[in-house]
Amino acid sequence: MTDFEIRTATEDYDPQMVAVFREAFPALVINTGSLAHSRATVGGYGALIAFRDGEAVGVGTTGYPAWSAQREGSISLGVLPDARRAGIGSALLERLVAHHRADGGGAMRAAVRNAEFLAWAEKRGWRPGRTSRVSRCELSELPPAPDVPADVRIVPLSEVADLRAVHTADALATSDIPGNPVGPIPFEGWRDFLLTDPRMDTGLSLVAYIGEDVAAMTYIHRAGERVNSAFTGTHPGHRGRGLATLLKALALHGAAGAGATVAFTNNDSKNAPMLAVNTRLGYRPFVEMTTVQLD
């Protein structure tokens, strides 16, 4: 007999969901608005919350991109340290997988952060894949931002008139990222998933133009004093000029000026160019993650 209870997490539970996710994943930039956004925009969305002795101790969500024909999904699952090894994570995982399968979902991915959790996932049929690095930057210790070249124009995403041009450049910038499992995203899906996320700070997010061409972009999520680089990329035709470094530096300085104190970013371990950019900007390794997949 278990001493915990698992409930379907409706929006009434969102504050507790956020609290558990933040404690279980210290680098996570999340708020109640982002959970509501996922509920509204993610295909096959499901959320669970586990209680023990009346306190929320475990959470999990699942879903897939609304535009995905294969319905390949992901799972995020966290259990508070003092509540682990009691079967809570296993029970959450079993129910989330069942929810995804019942909705016609395909393969599933998740990310685990150390050897213990990797062994736990493998025991349940998940196979390991690529690794990534979550990096952390103290915004009080930023190096000076590079100068903006004379032929480069920097525009906040909030002031961009032609979002389709940004989407086109975004697709080219993401096409060769190591470990990128998403593939092409239709404009409407990109707009709804990215730009309507309440964490998206369109004032801190920046687009670089060379002439009329979208040359690079950086998207910044913010929740309270935390920011996260949701994506930074450069159009293949404009690489080699340091535009990713420039935009990310300007965005971090903007975030610091707006009251944020810490920034996180996550990159594939083989994405050497972006890892080098992060190091120059003051990011330091925070945790290594391994992607696992259940077919």
Backbone hydrogen bonds in HBPLUS format (Angstrom, degrees):
<---DONOR---> <-ACCEPTOR-->    atom                        ^
c    i                          cat <-CA-CA->   ^        H-A-AA   ^      H-
h    n   atom  resd res      DA  || num        DHA   H-A  angle D-A-AA Bond
n    s   type  num  typ     dist DA aas  dist angle  dist       angle   num
A0005-GLU N   A0051-PHE O   2.83 MM  46  5.17 156.3  1.89 147.5 155.5     1
A0051-PHE N   A0005-GLU O   2.72 MM  46  5.17 161.8  1.75 154.3 160.6     2
A0007-ARG N   A0049-ILE O   2.85 MM  42  5.41 169.1  1.87 157.1 159.6     3
A0049-ILE N   A0007-ARG O   2.92 MM  42  5.41 155.9  1.98 154.2 160.7     4
A0009-ALA N   A0047-ALA O   2.85 MM  38  5.13 173.1  1.85 125.6 127.0     5
A0013-TYR N   A0010-THR O   2.95 MM   3  5.73 158.6  1.99 123.0 128.9     6
A0014-ASP N   A0011-GLU O   3.08 MM   3  5.15 164.1  2.11 107.6 112.5     7
A0016-GLN N   A0013-TYR O   3.03 MM   3  5.48 118.8  2.42 112.2 126.7     8
A0017-MET N   A0013-TYR O   2.90 MM   4  6.14 156.2  1.96 156.0 163.5     9
A0018-VAL N   A0014-ASP O   2.91 MM   4  6.12 163.9  1.93 160.4 162.6    10
A0019-ALA N   A0015-PRO O   3.11 MM   4  6.32 160.5  2.15 142.9 148.1    11
A0020-VAL N   A0016-GLN O   3.07 MM   4  6.28 163.5  2.10 152.5 155.5    12
A0021-PHE N   A0017-MET O   2.94 MM   4  6.10 170.0  1.95 156.5 159.8    13
A0022-ARG N   A0018-VAL O   2.91 MM   4  6.02 163.9  1.94 153.9 158.1    14
A0023-GLU N   A0019-ALA O   3.16 MM   4  6.35 152.5  2.24 140.7 147.6    15
A0024-ALA N   A0020-VAL O   2.86 MM   4  6.01 161.5  1.90 156.3 161.9    16
A0025-PHE N   A0021-PHE O   2.79 MM   4  5.79 147.9  1.89 148.3 157.0    17
A0028-LEU N   A0025-PHE O   2.99 MM   3  5.53 168.6  2.00 125.3 128.8    18
A0034-SER N   A0031-ASN O   3.11 MM   3  5.41 123.9  2.44 102.3 115.3    19
A0035-LEU N   A0031-ASN O   3.28 MM   4  6.69 151.7  2.37 149.9 157.6    20
A0036-ALA N   A0032-THR O   3.05 MM   4  6.32 160.2  2.10 148.4 153.6    21
A0037-HIS N   A0033-GLY O   2.89 MM   4  6.10 149.5  1.98 143.4 152.5    22
A0038-SER N   A0034-SER O   2.97 MM   4  6.19 156.2  2.03 143.0 148.4    23
A0039-ARG N   A0035-LEU O   2.96 MM   4  6.21 159.4  2.00 149.4 155.3    24
A0040-ALA N   A0036-ALA O   3.10 MM   4  6.31 141.1  2.26 139.9 149.5    25
A0040-ALA N   A0037-HIS O   3.14 MM   3  5.17 125.7  2.44  94.7 108.4    26
A0041-THR N   A0037-HIS O   2.96 MM   4  6.08 139.5  2.13 148.5 159.7    27
A0042-VAL N   A0038-SER O   2.92 MM   4  5.16 162.1  1.95 142.3 144.4    28
A0043-GLY N   A0064-TYR O   2.78 MM  21  5.02 135.4  1.98 176.3 169.0    29
A0064-TYR N   A0043-GLY O   2.84 MM  21  5.02 153.6  1.91 140.6 147.2    30
A0046-GLY N   A0062-THR O   2.93 MM  16  5.20 149.0  2.03 144.6 143.9    31
A0062-THR N   A0046-GLY O   2.88 MM  16  5.20 145.6  2.00 149.1 152.6    32
A0048-LEU N   A0060-GLY O   2.84 MM  12  5.25 160.1  1.88 154.5 159.1    33
A0060-GLY N   A0048-LEU O   3.05 MM  12  5.25 143.3  2.19 148.9 144.1    34
A0050-ALA N   A0058-GLY O   2.72 MM   8  4.74 169.5  1.73 139.3 141.1    35
A0057-VAL N   A0050-ALA O   2.86 MM   7  5.78 163.7  1.88 152.3 157.7    36
A0052-ARG N   A0055-GLU O   2.90 MM   3  5.38 156.6  1.95 148.5 152.5    37
A0055-GLU N   A0052-ARG O   3.03 MM   3  5.38 169.1  2.04 116.6 119.7    38
A0080-LEU N   A0057-VAL O   2.84 MM  23  5.39 166.2  1.86 158.6 162.7    39
A0059-VAL N   A0078-GLY O   2.83 MM  19  5.41 157.1  1.88 157.9 165.5    40
A0078-GLY N   A0059-VAL O   2.93 MM  19  5.41 164.5  1.95 150.0 153.1    41
A0061-THR N   A0076-SER O   2.82 MM  15  5.30 151.6  1.90 150.1 159.4    42
A0076-SER N   A0061-THR O   2.98 MM  15  5.30 160.6  2.02 146.5 151.6    43
A0074-SER N   A0063-GLY O   2.93 MM  11  5.88 149.7  2.02 163.3 171.2    44
A0068-SER N   A0065-PRO O   2.93 MM   3  5.33 168.6  1.94 121.1 124.8    45
A0071-ARG N   A0068-SER O   3.30 MM   3  5.03 146.4  2.42  91.5 101.1    46
A0106-GLY N   A0071-ARG O   2.94 MM  35  5.32 166.3  1.96 117.1 121.7    47
A0073-GLY N   A0107-ALA O   2.87 MM  34  6.36 140.1  2.03 158.1 162.8    48
A0109-ARG N   A0073-GLY O   2.87 MM  36  6.30 141.5  2.02 132.6 143.6    49
A0075-ILE N   A0109-ARG O   2.89 MM  34  6.34 143.6  2.03 158.9 167.1    50
A0083-ALA N   A0080-LEU O   2.86 MM   3  5.41 155.1  1.93 121.2 129.6    51
A0084-ARG N   A0081-PRO O   3.33 MM   3  5.49 171.3  2.34 110.3 112.3    52
A0091-ALA N   A0087-GLY O   3.04 MM   4  6.12 156.7  2.10 142.6 148.9    53
A0092-LEU N   A0088-ILE O   2.93 MM   4  6.17 162.4  1.96 155.2 160.0    54
A0093-LEU N   A0089-GLY O   2.88 MM   4  6.03 166.9  1.90 152.8 156.7    55
A0094-GLU N   A0090-SER O   2.95 MM   4  6.09 166.1  1.97 149.5 153.2    56
A0095-ARG N   A0091-ALA O   3.19 MM   4  6.33 162.9  2.22 146.1 150.1    57
A0096-LEU N   A0092-LEU O   2.92 MM   4  6.11 156.2  1.98 153.7 160.9    58
A0097-VAL N   A0093-LEU O   2.93 MM   4  6.07 166.3  1.95 158.8 161.7    59
A0098-ALA N   A0094-GLU O   3.07 MM   4  6.19 159.9  2.11 142.4 148.4    60
A0099-HIS N   A0095-ARG O   2.94 MM   4  6.10 152.2  2.02 141.9 149.4    61
A0100-HIS N   A0096-LEU O   3.01 MM   4  6.26 160.4  2.05 148.7 153.3    62
A0101-ARG N   A0097-VAL O   2.92 MM   4  6.17 165.2  1.95 156.7 160.4    63
A0102-ALA N   A0098-ALA O   2.90 MM   4  6.00 158.2  1.95 147.6 153.8    64
A0103-ASP N   A0099-HIS O   3.20 MM   4  6.41 133.2  2.43 139.1 150.2    65
A0103-ASP N   A0100-HIS O   3.19 MM   3  5.27 135.7  2.40  96.9 108.8    66
A0105-GLY N   A0100-HIS O   2.90 MM   5  5.13 151.2  1.98 151.1 147.9    67
A0104-GLY N   A0101-ARG O   2.93 MM   3  5.13 158.3  1.97 113.8 116.4    68
A0108-MET N   A0294-LEU O   2.88 MM 186  5.12 157.6  1.93 142.7 150.3    69
A0294-LEU N   A0108-MET O   2.86 MM 186  5.12 155.9  1.92 143.0 150.1    70
A0110-ALA N   A0292-VAL O   2.98 MM 182  5.40 146.3  2.10 149.7 154.9    71
A0292-VAL N   A0110-ALA O   2.84 MM 182  5.40 164.1  1.87 148.3 152.8    72
A0112-VAL N   A0290-THR O   2.90 MM 178  5.31 163.8  1.93 147.5 149.6    73
A0290-THR N   A0112-VAL O   2.74 MM 178  5.31 157.8  1.79 156.6 164.5    74
A0118-LEU N   A0114-ASN O   2.94 MM   4  6.15 154.2  2.00 153.5 162.0    75
A0119-ALA N   A0115-ALA O   2.91 MM   4  6.07 162.8  1.94 149.3 153.0    76
A0120-TRP N   A0116-GLU O   3.06 MM   4  6.28 151.0  2.14 140.7 149.2    77
A0121-ALA N   A0117-PHE O   2.95 MM   4  6.21 155.2  2.01 146.9 152.4    78
A0122-GLU N   A0118-LEU O   2.90 MM   4  6.15 165.5  1.92 156.2 160.2    79
A0123-LYS N   A0119-ALA O   3.02 MM   4  6.12 154.0  2.09 145.3 151.6    80
A0124-ARG N   A0121-ALA O   2.96 MM   3  5.22 141.7  2.11 103.9 115.4    81
A0126-TRP N   A0121-ALA O   3.13 MM   5  5.39 161.3  2.17 141.2 135.5    82
A0125-GLY N   A0122-GLU O   3.02 MM   3  5.15 159.9  2.07 114.3 113.6    83
A0127-ARG N   A0293-GLN O   2.88 MM 166  5.32 163.5  1.91 148.5 147.8    84
A0293-GLN N   A0127-ARG O   2.88 MM 166  5.32 152.4  1.96 140.4 148.3    85
A0129-GLY N   A0291-THR O   2.64 MM 162  5.21 139.2  1.80 173.0 169.1    86
A0291-THR N   A0130-ARG O   2.83 MM 161  5.53 173.6  1.84 174.4 176.4    87
A0269-SER N   A0131-THR O   2.94 MM 138  5.65 175.0  1.94 135.8 134.1    88
A0132-SER N   A0289-MET O   2.82 MM 157  5.11 154.0  1.88 141.1 146.6    89
A0289-MET N   A0132-SER O   2.81 MM 157  5.11 170.3  1.82 148.2 150.9    90
A0133-ARG N   A0267-ASN O   2.77 MM 134  5.45 161.5  1.80 159.4 161.4    91
A0267-ASN N   A0133-ARG O   3.04 MM 134  5.45 159.3  2.08 141.4 145.1    92
A0134-VAL N   A0287-VAL O   2.85 MM 153  5.26 173.9  1.86 174.6 172.5    93
A0286-PHE N   A0134-VAL O   2.75 MM 152  5.50 152.1  1.83 157.1 155.0    94
A0287-VAL N   A0134-VAL O   3.15 MM 153  5.26 155.1  2.21 139.0 142.8    95
A0135-SER N   A0265-THR O   2.81 MM 130  5.38 162.1  1.84 157.2 163.5    96
A0265-THR N   A0135-SER O   3.07 MM 130  5.38 141.6  2.22 144.2 149.4    97
A0136-ARG N   A0284-ARG O   2.87 MM 148  5.41 162.3  1.90 154.4 154.6    98
A0284-ARG N   A0136-ARG O   2.85 MM 148  5.41 152.4  1.92 141.6 148.6    99
A0137-CYS N   A0263-ALA O   2.81 MM 126  5.04 150.2  1.89 149.6 153.2   100
A0263-ALA N   A0137-CYS O   2.90 MM 126  5.04 157.4  1.95 145.3 152.3   101
A0141-GLU N   A0138-GLU O   3.02 MM   3  5.68 165.4  2.04 121.5 125.6   102
A0139-LEU N   A0261-THR O   3.00 MM 122  5.17 158.5  2.05 132.2 135.5   103
A0152-VAL N   A0149-PRO O   3.11 MM   3  5.39 165.8  2.13 115.2 118.0   104
A0153-ARG N   A0209-TYR O   2.88 MM  56  5.04 165.1  1.90 147.8 152.7   105
A0209-TYR N   A0153-ARG O   2.79 MM  56  5.04 162.3  1.82 150.0 156.3   106
A0155-VAL N   A0207-VAL O   2.87 MM  52  5.27 167.5  1.89 157.7 162.0   107
A0207-VAL N   A0155-VAL O   2.85 MM  52  5.27 150.9  1.93 148.5 158.3   108
A0159-GLU N   A0156-PRO O   2.87 MM   3  5.50 159.9  1.91 119.6 126.0   109
A0157-LEU N   A0205-SER O   2.81 MM  48  5.48 165.3  1.83 140.3 140.4   110
A0160-VAL N   A0157-LEU O   3.20 MM   3  5.20 168.8  2.21 107.8 111.1   111
A0158-SER N   A0202-THR O   2.91 MM  44  4.78 141.1  2.07 135.6 127.3   112
A0167-HIS N   A0163-LEU O   2.90 MM   4  6.21 158.2  1.95 151.3 157.6   113
A0168-THR N   A0164-ARG O   2.94 MM   4  6.17 157.1  1.99 146.9 152.2   114
A0169-ALA N   A0165-ALA O   3.10 MM   4  6.31 164.9  2.12 145.9 149.5   115
A0170-ASP N   A0166-VAL O   2.76 MM   4  5.88 155.1  1.82 151.1 159.3   116
A0171-ALA N   A0167-HIS O   2.95 MM   4  6.17 157.4  2.00 149.4 154.0   117
A0172-LEU N   A0168-THR O   3.25 MM   4  6.58 153.0  2.33 144.1 150.6   118
A0173-ALA N   A0169-ALA O   2.88 MM   4  6.11 155.1  1.95 150.0 157.6   119
A0174-THR N   A0170-ASP O   2.93 MM   4  6.14 145.0  2.05 151.3 160.1   120
A0177-ILE N   A0174-THR O   3.33 MM   3  5.42 175.0  2.33 113.5 113.1   121
A0180-ASN N   A0177-ILE O   3.22 MM   3  5.56 150.1  2.31 139.5 134.0   122
A0190-TRP N   A0186-PRO O   2.89 MM   4  6.13 163.8  1.92 161.9 167.1   123
A0191-ARG N   A0187-PHE O   2.81 MM   4  6.00 166.8  1.83 159.1 162.5   124
A0192-ASP N   A0188-GLU O   2.92 MM   4  6.02 168.9  1.93 148.7 152.2   125
A0193-PHE N   A0189-GLY O   2.89 MM   4  5.83 163.5  1.91 147.5 152.9   126
A0194-LEU N   A0190-TRP O   2.91 MM   4  5.69 159.9  1.95 143.2 149.9   127
A0195-LEU N   A0191-ARG O   2.91 MM   4  5.19 130.9  2.16 125.7 140.1   128
A0197-ASP N   A0194-LEU O   3.43 MM   3  5.67 159.0  2.48 103.4 109.3   129
A0200-MET N   A0197-ASP O   2.89 MM   3  5.50 152.9  1.96 120.0 128.0   130
A0222-ARG N   A0199-ARG O   2.70 MM  23  5.00 151.8  1.78 130.9 138.9   131
A0201-ASP N   A0220-ILE O   2.89 MM  19  5.77 176.2  1.89 169.2 170.4   132
A0205-SER N   A0201-ASP O   2.90 MM   4  6.07 148.8  1.99 150.1 160.3   133
A0206-LEU N   A0218-THR O   2.93 MM  12  5.36 134.7  2.14 142.2 155.5   134
A0218-THR N   A0206-LEU O   2.89 MM  12  5.36 154.0  1.96 156.2 158.0   135
A0208-ALA N   A0216-ALA O   2.84 MM   8  5.06 169.7  1.85 139.3 142.4   136
A0215-ALA N   A0208-ALA O   2.74 MM   7  5.47 158.2  1.79 153.1 158.9   137
A0216-ALA N   A0208-ALA O   3.39 MM   8  5.06 151.4  2.48 131.9 131.8   138
A0210-ILE N   A0213-ASP O   3.01 MM   3  5.35 153.0  2.09 146.5 154.8   139
A0213-ASP N   A0210-ILE O   3.11 MM   3  5.35 154.1  2.18 130.1 127.8   140
A0235-HIS N   A0215-ALA O   2.82 MM  20  5.20 162.3  1.85 138.0 144.1   141
A0217-MET N   A0233-GLY O   2.97 MM  16  5.67 156.2  2.03 160.1 164.9   142
A0233-GLY N   A0217-MET O   2.98 MM  16  5.67 159.4  2.03 159.8 166.1   143
A0219-TYR N   A0231-PHE O   2.77 MM  12  5.31 159.2  1.82 158.6 165.3   144
A0230-ALA N   A0219-TYR O   2.89 MM  11  5.35 135.1  2.09 139.9 149.8   145
A0221-HIS N   A0228-ASN O   2.86 MM   7  5.07 170.4  1.87 158.8 159.5   146
A0228-ASN N   A0221-HIS O   2.84 MM   7  5.07 149.9  1.93 140.8 146.0   147
A0223-ALA N   A0226-ARG O   2.96 MM   3  5.44 163.8  1.99 153.8 158.2   148
A0226-ARG N   A0223-ALA O   3.22 MM   3  5.44 162.5  2.25 126.2 126.1   149
A0261-THR N   A0225-GLU O   2.86 MM  36  5.40 161.1  1.90 139.3 142.1   150
A0262-VAL N   A0225-GLU O   3.40 MM  37  6.70 164.8  2.42 162.5 162.7   151
A0227-VAL N   A0262-VAL O   3.04 MM  35  6.48 148.6  2.14 152.2 161.1   152
A0264-PHE N   A0227-VAL O   2.94 MM  37  6.40 146.4  2.05 141.9 152.0   153
A0229-SER N   A0264-PHE O   3.01 MM  35  6.51 156.3  2.06 160.9 166.6   154
A0238-HIS N   A0235-HIS O   2.82 MM   3  5.48 167.4  1.84 128.3 132.5   155
A0246-LEU N   A0242-GLY O   2.97 MM   4  6.17 160.9  2.00 149.3 155.2   156
A0247-LEU N   A0243-LEU O   2.88 MM   4  6.06 175.1  1.89 155.7 156.1   157
A0248-LYS N   A0244-ALA O   2.98 MM   4  6.02 166.4  2.00 148.9 153.4   158
A0249-ALA N   A0245-THR O   2.90 MM   4  5.94 157.1  1.96 147.0 153.8   159
A0250-LEU N   A0246-LEU O   2.94 MM   4  6.17 166.4  1.96 154.8 158.4   160
A0251-ALA N   A0247-LEU O   2.88 MM   4  6.05 158.3  1.93 150.0 156.4   161
A0252-LEU N   A0248-LYS O   2.93 MM   4  6.12 156.1  1.99 146.0 152.2   162
A0253-HIS N   A0249-ALA O   2.96 MM   4  6.22 162.1  2.00 153.6 158.2   163
A0254-GLY N   A0250-LEU O   2.88 MM   4  6.07 151.9  1.96 143.1 151.6   164
A0255-ALA N   A0251-ALA O   2.83 MM   4  6.08 151.0  1.91 145.8 153.8   165
A0256-ALA N   A0252-LEU O   2.92 MM   4  6.19 159.3  1.96 149.4 154.5   166
A0257-GLY N   A0253-HIS O   2.97 MM   4  6.18 157.0  2.03 145.2 151.5   167
A0258-ALA N   A0254-GLY O   2.99 MM   4  6.20 128.1  2.27 136.4 150.2   168
A0258-ALA N   A0255-ALA O   3.06 MM   3  4.99 132.1  2.30  93.2 106.7   169
A0260-ALA N   A0255-ALA O   2.98 MM   5  5.40 155.5  2.05 154.0 146.7   170
A0259-GLY N   A0256-ALA O   3.13 MM   3  5.29 163.3  2.16 107.5 111.3   171
A0271-ASN N   A0268-ASP O   2.95 MM   3  5.28 166.0  1.97 116.5 120.7   172
A0275-LEU N   A0271-ASN O   3.07 MM   4  6.28 158.8  2.11 156.8 163.3   173
A0276-ALA N   A0272-ALA O   2.93 MM   4  6.06 153.8  2.00 152.9 159.1   174
A0277-VAL N   A0273-PRO O   3.06 MM   4  6.37 150.9  2.15 141.5 149.5   175
A0278-ASN N   A0274-MET O   2.95 MM   4  6.20 162.4  1.98 149.2 153.2   176
A0279-THR N   A0275-LEU O   3.06 MM   4  6.33 155.8  2.12 144.7 150.6   177
A0280-ARG N   A0276-ALA O   3.09 MM   4  6.36 161.0  2.12 150.4 154.8   178
A0281-LEU N   A0277-VAL O   3.09 MM   4  6.36 141.7  2.24 146.4 157.3   179
A0281-LEU N   A0278-ASN O   3.11 MM   3  5.10 125.4  2.42  94.1 108.4   180
A0283-TYR N   A0278-ASN O   2.93 MM   5  5.19 153.9  1.99 154.4 146.7   181
A0282-GLY N   A0279-THR O   3.15 MM   3  5.29 159.4  2.19 104.9 111.3   182
